[in-house]
Each structure stands twice: as structure tokens, then as C-alpha cells.
């Protein structure tokens, strides 16, 4: 798509699930041509995670707009011929195949670097291409467990997974930024640098704060539900009307304001139990009891009004339906219609990064194999050859 930052860049991706498709979708948003290589008859297995979006998977609709779908049998000689022609014209190759599968197919980074010196390769794996767990499969919740994230999430009654695919999303973000960096490096130096990202190491980076805390304190942060392990007061409290309101105090000025104008107890400001952030965390139960008593006196709207006037950050606890109707998304015009297979259009959020003067591409979500014939023609396969490829099951 001309006029977009990555216009003219071609990405070929043998991808499935979340991590790699999230990375390539963001490249497509910026104008890159993304050719998604899928299995004949089956496609990306995320197509079948659910059928909630007019028969399509909510995951697949989220992750695959603006892409082209090409079906190939990568174990077929003719199928590999198609892929090789495509890679010869590509700038970036992305794959998140099972451990060792890319190498067995001759699509490992060393082999591709030798055959296509200007091609940037990006491999997304569970635990890295080397090391003791290189051969292990990894899925999002498994990685949440391995990094210790699940042990921090939940409350005193038990652990809980994070409600979104956070390990996949982290890996997809680092793959995306790594590919952008590699494209910049190639443009500046001519060198095509390979990119490698693992779900485990991506989420491990996001676990660095609790890792530092645990290493140097000797204990890990406790599970506290909506409370914050190292900041108090920070969490939800129940108002007189039964609704929960979250408030957050981040510094001494806010603490003084909360005491004076909301709790109406200025003496608490210098109370030794609460005078510092560390003291408030140590005496969290006593502080929570004081705040809970004040919350029980007023309904949620009144509490939020006073907190707003006091300059204390606060919010109700939205469910997903309330998020969909959020005034910020409506007021900033963040929704766009995206067409899905079958011709229906559904609302999708604009990418969160706004580039001045650039409107991101919000193209259709492809049907399985929708672009196969067009891509084959582009690669020089005639009608008879295309029919033969189909007949032998190569595409």
C-alpha cells in the first residue's frame, strides 16, 4: 500500500496461533505486504479456536487483517518450489513452527542466509533455538507458569492465569520491534541480521521487577488480587452501593491529599504506620480497614467525585462490555470496520501507535488460500501449471 512506512516490504510468514501472527499483523498495519503461508485444507489452527465472529475465530480476526493467504504443502517438492520463488522476492521471513521443524524443512536461518543473503529471518520459539529446553513446545499458559507469573496472579485463595495471551503478545511485540530494527540495519549497512525471540525470554523480561524484588528481599511479592505488592493504598474498595472503585496513591503529595480531603483524617499523614510508602505496605491491613470504613459511607459516584477533586487516580472496574463502549475509544475515533471472510465487516481497534500523517492499513481478514492463484500468477506459474499444482496437492 503506497504511502505507508513499510510500503514495498514483503514479508513471508509460516505462522500459526498468536505470537508470530501478532508481529506480522503490525507490519501489515504499516503497509508491508504479508503473505501468510498456511496448510492446505486446515490453515492456521487459530482459525478454529472459536467461531464467535460471524463464524470466524476471534483470535484469527484480531491477528490476521491485511494479509494474503497462500496454501502450500511444504513437504511437497512443487510446494517448496513455490515457497523458494516467493522467498527470492521477500525482505523478511517469519516462522514459529514446532521445535526443529524449520531446520528439517531446510528453512533454518543458516540455510536461508546462504541462499538468500538479503533476507531477514525471524524465528519465534518457546524457549530459544539452543539450550536445554530448545526441543520443548511452549504455549502461553505454560510460559506464564514457567516464568513465575501465575504465582503472582490471583489472591490468597489461589493462583490464576492472566486473562489474555500475554506471553504470546510479549513475544510478538519483540519480534515486531526486532524485525523493524533489522530492516533499519539492512537499510543502513546492507547487512541482513537474523532475529530470534522466544516466548519464555520475552515474558522473562516482563518479570524483571518481581525478579529483582525476590532476589534482593528473599521473598517474592504476595498475591493480593487487585492490591499492589509494593504500593499502598493501591487497589479496589467496595462503596456503599456495592460497587468496587480502584484508587492509587503514588507519592507523598497524593497521600497527604487523600488523608486531608478524602479520609478527613490529616493526622494520618505523619502517623508512623503510614508516613512512608514502605510503612503503608507493612501496615496494609490497618490502612485498608480505614479506607474501607470511609468507602462504606458513600456510594461509588460520590466517592469518585471526591477522589477526582482531590487529584487521586481512580476508576470503576469495567467488564469487557463496558470497555467496548469506553468513551475514550469513541471520543478518539479508534474503531474501524474490517471485512472478514463472507463479506461481513466487524469493528477493530486502530493500532495504538499513531504516526503523524499516516493512516494505518485496516485491510480484510483473508479466507484460507484466498490469494493462492494470484500469487502463483505473480510468481510466473501459468494456468496449466497452477491446475497441476492443485491436482497434485502442492497448493
N, C-alpha and C positions, 0 to 999 in steps of 0.2 A: 504494500500500500504506500504510494508515494507521499512524501511529506512527513512521514513518521521517522523517528530517530533510527530505527533498525530496518528501514526500507532497504531492500537489496540483499539482506542477510537471509540465507536459507539454513534452516535447522531440520535435520532428520532425527527423529526420536523413536527408538524402540522402547516404549514406555507402558507402564500399567500402574494401577492404583492411584496414589496421591502425590508422592514426593516429586518424581520426575515430571509428571504432567503439570504440577503447580509451577515448576520452574519454567517449562516451555510455554505455558499459557501466558506468563508475564512477558516473555519475549515476543509472543504473538501480539499482545496488547500494544507493544511499542512498534509494531509494523513488520517484525520478522515473519518470513514465510515458514510455517512449521508443518512439516509432513510427518504425520503420525503413522507409523508402521504397525499394523495390527494383524493378528492371526485370522486366517480365513475362517468364516463361519462363527467365530467366537468373539474376536476382538479383545480389547482391554477388558479384563474381568470386572473393572469398576462399572462397566455398562450394566452389570447385573446385580450391583449391590442393593438396589431397591428400584421401585417403579413409580415413585411418588410424583414426578414432574411430568404429568400427562403421558405416563408410560415410560418415561426415561428416568435414569438414576440421578438423584440429587447430586451425588458426587461427580458423576460424569458431566453433567450440565455445568457445574461450577468450574471444572478444571479444563474444559476442552473447547471453549469457544474459539473462533477464528483460526481453527486448524483444518488441515486437509487429511482425510483418512485414506490410506493406501493399504490394501490387504496383500500380504505376501506369505508364502511358505518359505521360511528362511533355511529350512533343511533341504530344499529343492535347489538343484543346480541353476535352473532358469530363474527361480525366485531370487537367488543370490546375484545373478547377473543383473536383474533389475535394481537391486539394492546397490550394487557396485557402481552402476551408472549414475544412480542418484547421489551417492557419496562423492563421486568425482566432481559434482557441481555444488556440493554443500560447503558451508562455512563451519557448521557445528554439528556434532553427532552426540546425542544423549542416549544413555541406556540405563535402565535399572532392572536388568534381567536377574535371575537367580544366581547365586554364587557360582562362578566358574563358567556360566553358560556363554557369556560373550567370548571368552577365550576359546571355548570349544567350537564356536561358530566362526572363528577367525576374525572376530571383531574386537579383540583386546586392543588396548591402547598402543602397545609396541607395534603390532601388525599394521594397524591403521596409520600410525605415524610414518611407517616406512612406505606405505602405498600412497598415502595422501598427505604430503608434508605440510600443507597449509590448513589441514582440517583440525579444528579444536575439538577434542573429545572430552566428554563429561560423563563420569561413571558415578552412579548413586547406588550405594550398597548399605547393608545393615550395619556391619562392624568394620568396614575397610577391606581393601584388597590384600592385605598382609596381616600377620599377627595370628594369635591362637584361635580367633573366632572368625576368620575370613570365610570359612565354609558354612557358617550358620545363616539360616534365613532369619529375617527380622521383620516383625510387624510393629505397628505403632505402640500398642499397649505393652508388648514385650519390652520395647525400648524404654517406655515410661517406667516399667518395673526395674529394668537393669540399671538405669541411671539414678534410682532412688526417688524419682519424682512422686511415684504413687505413695511412698511412705510419708510424704509431706502433705498429701492432699486428702482431705476428709476432716474428721473431727475425732473427739475422744472415743466415739463408738466404732470407728474403723476407717480403713483407707478407702480411696476412691480414685478412679481414673479421671484424668482431665477430660472434659466433655467434648473436645474436638481432637482431631488427629495432630496433636502438637508436635510429635517427633517428625512426622512426615512433612508438616508445614515448615519446621525449622530447617530440615534438610533441603526442601525445595527452595527456601529463601537463600541459603548459602550456595546452592547450585546456580541459581539465577545470578547472584552477585559475582560468583566465580566466573561464570561464562562472560558476563559483561567485562570483567577485568581482563579476561583472556582476549576478548575481542579488541579491547583498547591496546593491550600489549602487542598483539599482532599488527595492529594499525601503526603503532609507534616504532616497532623494532623489526617486524617481519616474522617474528618467532611465534609459532603456534604452540601454546602451552597447554598441557592436559590438565583437566580439572577433576578432582576426586572429592566426594563428600560422602560421609556415612551418617545414617540416622543417629547412631549412638553418639558420635562425636559432635554432631550438631546440637543435640539435646544436652550433651555433657557441658557444652559452653553455656547454655542457658541455666545450668545447675551450679554455676561457679559461685554465686553468692552463698547459698546454703553450704556449699563445699568449704569455702573459706571459714564460714561460721563454725562448722562442725570440727574442722581440723584444729582451729585455734581455741575453741572453747571446750572441746572434749565431749560435747553433746550436740545432737542435731536439733534444729528448730522443731518445736512440737506441732502436732496437727491441731489447728484451732478453728476449723470451719471458716467463717468469714473474718475472724480476727487475724491480725498480723503478728508474726512471731517476734518481731524486733521493734515494733512501734505500737504505742498505746496512748490514747484510745484510737483504735482503728478497727472498725467492724460494724456489724448491724445490731440494732437495738429495737425492741418492739414498742411502738407507740400505743396510746390508749385505745385507738381504733383497731388494734390488732395487726397493723401493717408494719413491716420492717423498714427501717431507714438506716442507711450506712453513713457514718461520719468518719472523717480522717483529720487528725491533728499532726502536723509535720514539724512544728518548730515552736520555740518558747513564746513567740508573739501570739500564735494561734492558741496555745494552751492558756495563756493569760486571758485572751478574749473569751474562750469557752467558759472559763471559771466565772468571769465577771458578768457576762451578758446572757449566757445560756443557763449555766448551773446556778447563777446568782449566789455564788459562794467564793468571793475573792480570796478568802483565807486559804483556799486550797492551792493557790498559785505557788506559795513558798512552803507548803506542807512537805516535810522531809520525805514522805512516802511518794510524793508526786512531782517534786520540784524539777527533776530531770527526766529525760526520756528513758534512761535505764531504770530509774526508780519507778516510773509508771509501769514499765513492763514487769518489774519484780513484784509490784503490788497490783497487778492487773485485776485480780478478783475483787479487791476492795473498790478500785476505781470503777469497774463495770457495775458494781452494785449501786454506786452513787448515780451514775449516768442512767441506769435502768429505772431508778426511782423517779428521776426527772422526766424520762420518756413516758412513764405511766400517767403523768399529769396532763398530757396534751395529745391531741390527735396528730397524725403524721403531717398533714398540711401545715398546721400551726408550727410544728417543730421545724419543718424545712424552711418556713418563712423566717423564723428567728435565726436559724443557722445561716441562712443566706445573708441576712442583715449583719450577722456577726463576722462574716467572712470565713466561715468554716465549710470546707468542701463536704457535700453530702449528696445522697441520691436515694431514690427508691430502688428496690431490687426488681428490675424488669424481667419478664419472661420473654421468650423469643417473639411472640406475637407483638408485644409492646415494642421490642426492638425494630420489628418490621415497620411499625408506624412511627418511628422516632422522628421528632420534629427537626433534628439536625440533618438527617438524611433527606427529608423532604425540603427543608429550607435551603439546603445547599445543592439541591437537584442532583443527587448522587445515583439515582436509578436510571437504567437504560433498558430498553427491550432487546432481548437476544432471541433469535429464532432457533428452535430445536427441531430435530427430525420430525417430519409430519406437517411442518408448516406453522405450528403454534409458536407464538412469541411469549417469553416469560421475562419478568424483571430481573436484572442482575446489577450488582453494585459496580460502579466505576472503580478502577484501580486506585488505591489510596494515595499514590504519589502523583501530584499534579505538576506537569511541566508547562510553563507559561507558553501559550500559543500553540499547544499540541493537544489535539483531541484523540484519546486512545481508541484503538480499533475494538469494536464490540461486535465481531462477526458471528456467523451462525455456528452452532454445535454440529459437527458432521455426523451423518449416518455412517454406519460401518461400510467401508470401502467406497464411499460416495465419490471419491476423486480418482479412483484407480485408473479408469480408462483415460482420463485427461492427462494424468501423469505419465502413463505409458506412451501416449502420443507425443508428449513433450520430449521424452527420452529417445524417440525415434522408432518406437515399435509401431508397425503398421496394423491395419485392421486384422489381417490374417494371422499375424504373429500374436496379437492380443487374444484372439479367439483360441489359438493353440495354447497359449499360457493358461487360459481359463480351463480349457479341456483337460490339461494335464495337472491341474490343481496348484499351479505355481503362484497364482494370484487370486 
